Amino acid sequence: MKKCRYCGKDLRGSYDFCCSECEQHYRKSSEKDQHQIKYFIMGMIMGFLIMFYGVLRNHTFTAGTGIILMGMDVVILPFTTPETVSFLGYQKSKIAGRILGIMLVIVGIWFEFL
């Protein structure tokens, strides 16, 4: 069964949204996301490079800092895959992304104190 692309409610018929409000919110949010994706990618690359440097130098604190940076990036800008959006809806996929980002921050903190 299809679900609304914004709120995740079950749909009957061939529509992508349950109402015009959901469609407007989805389009507005998608446009905003298009402008922020470059910051998300830059944050992920910086976090990965810091983590990779820490792994190469065997500095667990530095590697943990890189993981925390990637987690904070996901918490602030919770972009999810199109499959997740179609399964949960846009709103719930953002919440799921933030929860996973928080878990990544916790893993980074744990990794720093190994």
Residue frames as a rotation matrix with the C-alpha (Angstrom) as fourth column:
MET 1
0.583 0.812 0.000 0.00
0.812 -0.583 0.000 0.00
0.000 0.000 -1.000 0.00
LYS 2
-0.158 -0.620 0.768 1.28
0.559 -0.698 -0.448 3.46
0.814 0.358 0.457 -0.88
LYS 3
0.161 0.119 -0.980 1.96
0.935 -0.337 0.113 6.02
-0.317 -0.934 -0.165 1.80
CYS 4
0.980 0.170 0.106 1.88
0.190 -0.959 -0.212 9.81
0.066 0.228 -0.971 1.78
ARG 5
0.281 -0.948 0.150 5.35
0.634 0.066 -0.771 11.07
0.721 0.311 0.619 0.90
TYR 6
-0.195 -0.349 0.917 5.19
-0.354 -0.847 -0.397 13.71
0.915 -0.402 0.041 3.64
CYS 7
0.010 0.276 0.961 3.28
-0.988 -0.143 0.052 12.38
0.152 -0.950 0.272 6.66
GLY 8
-0.875 -0.478 -0.075 3.40
-0.470 0.876 -0.108 8.63
0.118 -0.059 -0.991 5.98
LYS 9
-0.154 0.895 0.419 -0.37
-0.599 0.253 -0.760 7.97
-0.786 -0.368 0.497 6.13
ASP 10
-0.596 0.042 0.802 -1.70
0.467 0.831 0.303 5.06
-0.653 0.555 -0.514 4.08
LEU 11
-0.541 0.364 -0.759 -3.14
-0.678 -0.722 0.137 6.17
-0.498 0.588 0.637 0.74
ARG 12
0.003 0.584 0.812 -5.89
0.472 0.715 -0.516 4.77
-0.882 0.385 -0.273 -1.42
GLY 13
0.944 0.329 0.010 -5.52
0.148 -0.396 -0.906 5.38
-0.294 0.858 -0.422 -5.11
SER 14
0.431 -0.794 0.428 -2.62
0.867 0.232 -0.441 6.61
0.251 0.562 0.788 -7.20
TYR 15
0.827 -0.106 0.552 -1.88
-0.141 -0.990 0.021 9.86
0.544 -0.095 -0.834 -5.39
ASP 16
-0.107 -0.949 -0.296 1.49
0.431 0.224 -0.874 10.60
0.896 -0.222 0.385 -3.74
PHE 17
-0.948 -0.186 0.256 0.10
-0.105 -0.578 -0.810 12.81
0.299 -0.795 0.528 -0.96
CYS 18
-0.542 0.779 -0.315 -2.92
0.835 0.458 -0.305 12.57
-0.094 -0.428 -0.899 1.33
CYS 19
0.612 0.732 -0.299 -3.80
0.674 -0.681 -0.287 16.26
-0.414 -0.026 -0.910 0.99
SER 20
0.636 -0.344 0.691 -2.62
0.425 -0.591 -0.686 19.44
0.644 0.730 -0.229 -0.69
GLU 21
0.840 -0.346 0.418 -1.09
-0.539 -0.622 0.568 20.70
0.064 -0.703 -0.709 2.57
CYS 22
0.570 -0.647 0.506 1.23
0.131 0.680 0.722 17.68
-0.811 -0.345 0.472 2.74
GLU 23
0.505 -0.362 0.784 2.22
0.863 0.173 -0.475 18.24
0.036 0.916 0.399 -0.88
GLN 24
0.757 -0.193 0.624 3.02
-0.031 -0.965 -0.261 21.91
0.652 0.178 -0.737 -0.22
HIS 25
0.767 -0.487 0.418 5.01
-0.532 -0.117 0.839 21.10
-0.360 -0.866 -0.348 2.92
TYR 26
0.542 -0.560 0.626 6.93
0.510 0.812 0.284 18.37
-0.667 0.165 0.726 1.07
ARG 27
0.556 -0.313 0.770 7.82
0.719 -0.285 -0.634 20.64
0.417 0.906 0.067 -1.85
LYS 28
0.799 -0.240 0.552 8.87
-0.380 -0.912 0.153 23.48
0.467 -0.332 -0.820 0.48
SER 29
0.689 -0.540 0.483 11.02
-0.355 0.330 0.875 21.14
-0.632 -0.774 0.035 2.59
SER 30
0.563 -0.471 0.680 12.58
0.727 0.673 -0.136 19.53
-0.393 0.571 0.721 -0.48
GLU 31
0.676 -0.299 0.673 13.58
0.314 -0.709 -0.631 22.92
0.666 0.638 -0.386 -1.87
LYS 32
0.752 -0.395 0.528 15.15
-0.654 -0.546 0.523 23.86
0.082 -0.739 -0.669 1.46
ASP 33
0.667 -0.490 0.562 17.00
0.064 0.789 0.611 20.54
-0.742 -0.372 0.558 1.57
GLN 34
0.722 -0.387 0.573 18.49
0.671 0.190 -0.717 21.11
0.169 0.902 0.397 -1.88
HIS 35
0.623 -0.486 0.613 20.29
-0.285 -0.871 -0.401 24.21
0.729 0.075 -0.681 -0.57
GLN 36
0.540 -0.366 0.758 21.62
-0.827 -0.064 0.558 22.44
-0.156 -0.928 -0.337 2.53
ILE 37
0.991 -0.106 0.076 22.91
0.116 0.984 -0.132 19.21
-0.061 0.140 0.988 0.97
LYS 38
0.430 -0.890 0.150 26.34
0.064 -0.136 -0.989 20.75
0.901 0.435 -0.002 0.24
TYR 39
0.028 -0.389 0.921 26.84
-0.902 -0.406 -0.144 21.51
0.430 -0.827 -0.362 3.94
PHE 40
0.775 0.306 0.553 25.84
-0.521 0.804 0.285 17.96
-0.357 -0.509 0.783 4.84
ILE 41
0.883 -0.468 -0.041 28.36
0.322 0.666 -0.673 16.50
0.342 0.581 0.739 2.38
MET 42
0.159 -0.861 0.483 31.13
-0.313 -0.508 -0.802 18.84
0.936 -0.024 -0.350 3.57
GLY 43
0.232 -0.005 0.973 30.47
-0.972 -0.050 0.231 17.89
0.048 -0.999 -0.016 7.21
MET 44
0.939 0.142 0.313 30.52
-0.168 0.984 0.058 14.18
-0.299 -0.107 0.948 6.41
ILE 45
0.658 -0.753 0.014 33.77
0.276 0.224 -0.934 14.48
0.700 0.619 0.356 4.45
MET 46
0.025 -0.656 0.755 35.44
-0.656 -0.580 -0.482 16.50
0.754 -0.483 -0.445 7.23
GLY 47
0.471 0.227 0.852 34.28
-0.847 0.385 0.366 14.03
-0.245 -0.895 0.374 9.88
PHE 48
0.992 -0.106 0.063 35.46
0.120 0.942 -0.312 11.08
-0.027 0.317 0.948 7.82
LEU 49
0.407 -0.900 0.159 38.88
0.041 -0.156 -0.987 12.65
0.913 0.408 -0.027 7.21
ILE 50
0.017 -0.361 0.932 39.33
-0.919 -0.373 -0.127 13.41
0.394 -0.855 -0.338 10.92
MET 51
0.714 0.305 0.631 38.24
-0.561 0.787 0.255 9.89
-0.419 -0.536 0.733 11.82
PHE 52
0.921 -0.384 -0.066 40.53
0.225 0.662 -0.715 8.37
0.318 0.644 0.696 9.17
TYR 53
0.151 -0.889 0.432 43.49
-0.404 -0.455 -0.793 10.43
0.902 -0.055 -0.428 10.43
GLY 54
0.167 -0.020 0.986 42.82
-0.985 0.034 0.167 9.22
-0.037 -0.999 -0.014 13.97
VAL 55
0.934 0.180 0.308 42.67
-0.172 0.984 -0.051 5.61
-0.312 -0.006 0.950 12.82
LEU 56
0.691 -0.722 -0.038 45.92
0.173 0.216 -0.961 5.93
0.702 0.657 0.274 10.87
ARG 57
-0.164 -0.772 0.614 47.71
-0.492 -0.476 -0.729 7.54
0.855 -0.422 -0.301 13.83
ASN 58
-0.231 0.184 -0.956 46.05
0.597 0.802 0.010 5.19
0.768 -0.568 -0.295 16.32
HIS 59
-0.988 0.052 0.147 44.53
-0.141 -0.704 -0.696 8.14
0.067 -0.709 0.702 18.21
THR 60
-0.519 0.847 -0.114 41.16
0.832 0.532 0.157 6.94
0.194 -0.014 -0.981 19.44
PHE 61
-0.198 0.435 -0.878 40.30
0.497 -0.727 -0.473 10.41
-0.845 -0.531 -0.072 20.73
THR 62
-0.671 -0.111 -0.733 40.77
-0.481 -0.688 0.544 11.94
-0.565 0.717 0.408 17.26
ALA 63
-0.922 0.364 -0.136 38.86
0.128 0.615 0.778 9.12
0.367 0.700 -0.613 15.59
GLY 64
-0.357 0.812 -0.462 36.02
0.912 0.195 -0.361 9.57
-0.203 -0.550 -0.810 18.09
THR 65
-0.374 0.163 -0.913 35.96
0.029 -0.982 -0.187 13.29
-0.927 -0.096 0.363 17.37
GLY 66
-0.904 0.021 -0.426 35.47
-0.426 -0.113 0.898 12.54
-0.029 0.993 0.111 13.67
ILE 67
-0.683 0.699 -0.214 32.60
0.617 0.708 0.343 10.18
0.391 0.103 -0.915 14.47
ILE 68
-0.246 0.581 -0.776 31.01
0.710 -0.438 -0.552 12.81
-0.660 -0.687 -0.305 16.72
LEU 69
-0.646 -0.039 -0.762 31.32
-0.342 -0.878 0.335 15.40
-0.682 0.477 0.554 13.93
MET 70
-0.905 0.348 -0.244 29.56
-0.104 0.374 0.922 13.08
0.412 0.860 -0.302 11.49
GLY 71
-0.468 0.758 -0.454 26.85
0.877 0.462 -0.133 12.37
0.109 -0.461 -0.881 14.07
MET 72
-0.338 0.312 -0.888 26.28
0.328 -0.846 -0.421 16.07
-0.882 -0.433 0.184 14.73
ASP 73
-0.878 -0.011 -0.478 26.06
-0.427 -0.432 0.794 16.62
-0.215 0.902 0.375 10.99
VAL 74
-0.734 0.635 -0.241 23.31
0.342 0.651 0.678 13.99
0.587 0.415 -0.695 10.77
VAL 75
-0.327 0.625 -0.709 21.48
0.882 -0.069 -0.467 15.44
-0.341 -0.777 -0.529 13.78
ILE 76
-0.442 0.105 -0.891 21.51
-0.046 -0.994 -0.094 18.97
-0.896 -0.001 0.445 12.34
LEU 77
-0.220 0.317 -0.923 20.84
-0.961 -0.231 0.150 17.94
-0.165 0.920 0.355 8.73
PRO 78
-0.346 0.084 0.935 19.04
-0.287 0.939 -0.191 14.56
-0.893 -0.334 -0.300 8.88
PHE 79
-0.043 0.281 -0.959 18.98
-0.999 0.000 0.045 13.58
0.012 0.960 0.281 5.21
THR 80
-0.109 0.082 0.991 17.69
-0.277 0.955 -0.109 10.07
-0.955 -0.286 -0.081 4.59
THR 81
-0.938 -0.275 0.209 17.46
0.081 0.413 0.907 7.84
-0.336 0.868 -0.365 1.57
PRO 82
-0.543 0.779 -0.313 14.48
-0.794 -0.354 0.494 8.02
0.274 0.517 0.811 -0.81
GLU 83
-0.367 0.383 -0.848 13.58
0.122 0.923 0.364 4.48
0.922 0.030 -0.385 0.23
THR 84
-0.767 0.055 -0.639 13.32
0.641 0.045 -0.766 5.57
-0.013 -0.997 -0.070 3.87
VAL 85
-0.827 0.489 -0.276 11.15
-0.446 -0.871 -0.206 8.52
-0.342 -0.048 0.939 2.88
SER 86
-0.373 0.730 -0.573 8.82
-0.653 0.233 0.721 6.29
0.660 0.643 0.389 0.86
PHE 87
-0.420 0.175 -0.891 8.63
0.448 0.893 -0.036 3.77
0.789 -0.414 -0.453 3.72
LEU 88
-0.485 0.128 -0.865 8.16
0.859 -0.115 -0.499 6.19
-0.164 -0.985 -0.055 6.66
GLY 89
0.726 0.598 0.341 7.22
0.645 -0.764 -0.033 9.50
0.241 0.244 -0.939 5.07
TYR 90
0.141 -0.725 0.674 9.31
0.242 -0.635 -0.734 12.68
0.960 0.267 0.086 5.08
GLN 91
0.417 0.080 0.905 8.55
-0.710 -0.592 0.380 13.75
0.567 -0.802 -0.190 8.66
LYS 92
0.929 -0.005 0.369 9.21
-0.264 0.692 0.672 10.37
-0.258 -0.722 0.642 10.27
SER 93
0.650 -0.753 0.106 12.34
0.662 0.492 -0.565 9.79
0.373 0.438 0.818 8.20
LYS 94
0.143 -0.573 0.807 13.78
-0.228 -0.813 -0.536 13.06
0.963 -0.107 -0.247 9.55
ILE 95
0.606 0.133 0.784 13.07
-0.791 0.004 0.611 11.87
0.078 -0.991 0.108 13.10
ALA 96
0.952 -0.269 0.144 14.67
0.253 0.960 0.123 8.49
-0.171 -0.081 0.982 12.36
GLY 97
0.414 -0.834 0.365 17.71
0.443 -0.165 -0.881 10.27
0.795 0.527 0.301 10.89
ARG 98
0.206 -0.309 0.928 18.10
-0.659 -0.745 -0.102 12.42
0.723 -0.591 -0.358 14.00
ILE 99
0.845 0.115 0.522 17.83
-0.485 0.574 0.660 9.37
-0.223 -0.811 0.541 16.27
LEU 100
0.796 -0.592 0.126 20.55
0.597 0.735 -0.322 7.61
0.098 0.331 0.938 14.27
GLY 101
0.259 -0.699 0.666 22.67
0.050 -0.679 -0.733 10.78
0.964 0.223 -0.141 14.41
ILE 102
0.488 -0.024 0.872 22.36
-0.834 -0.309 0.458 10.85
0.258 -0.951 -0.171 18.21
MET 103
0.948 -0.148 0.283 23.39
0.037 0.932 0.361 7.20
-0.317 -0.332 0.889 18.32
LEU 104
0.551 -0.785 0.284 26.43
0.578 0.114 -0.808 8.05
0.602 0.609 0.516 16.18
VAL 105
0.240 -0.431 0.870 27.40
-0.533 -0.807 -0.253 10.83
0.811 -0.403 -0.424 18.61
ILE 106
0.740 0.084 0.667 27.11
-0.646 0.363 0.671 8.37
-0.186 -0.928 0.323 21.51
VAL 107
0.869 -0.469 0.155 29.32
0.493 0.844 -0.211 5.87
-0.031 0.260 0.965 19.66
GLY 108
0.347 -0.764 0.544 31.87
0.212 -0.501 -0.839 8.65
0.913 0.407 -0.012 19.04
ILE 109
0.376 -0.167 0.912 31.92
-0.829 -0.501 0.250 9.59
0.415 -0.849 -0.327 22.73
TRP 110
0.897 -0.022 0.442 32.32
-0.218 0.848 0.484 5.94
-0.385 -0.530 0.755 23.68
PHE 111
0.747 -0.629 0.215 35.12
0.577 0.453 -0.679 5.56
0.330 0.632 0.701 21.11
GLU 112
0.400 -0.604 0.689 36.98
-0.333 -0.796 -0.505 8.57
0.854 -0.027 -0.520 22.50
PHE 113
0.260 -0.247 0.933 37.29
-0.965 -0.095 0.244 6.96
0.029 -0.964 -0.263 25.92
LEU 114
0.939 0.013 -0.343 38.43
-0.061 0.990 -0.131 3.50
0.337 0.144 0.930 24.80
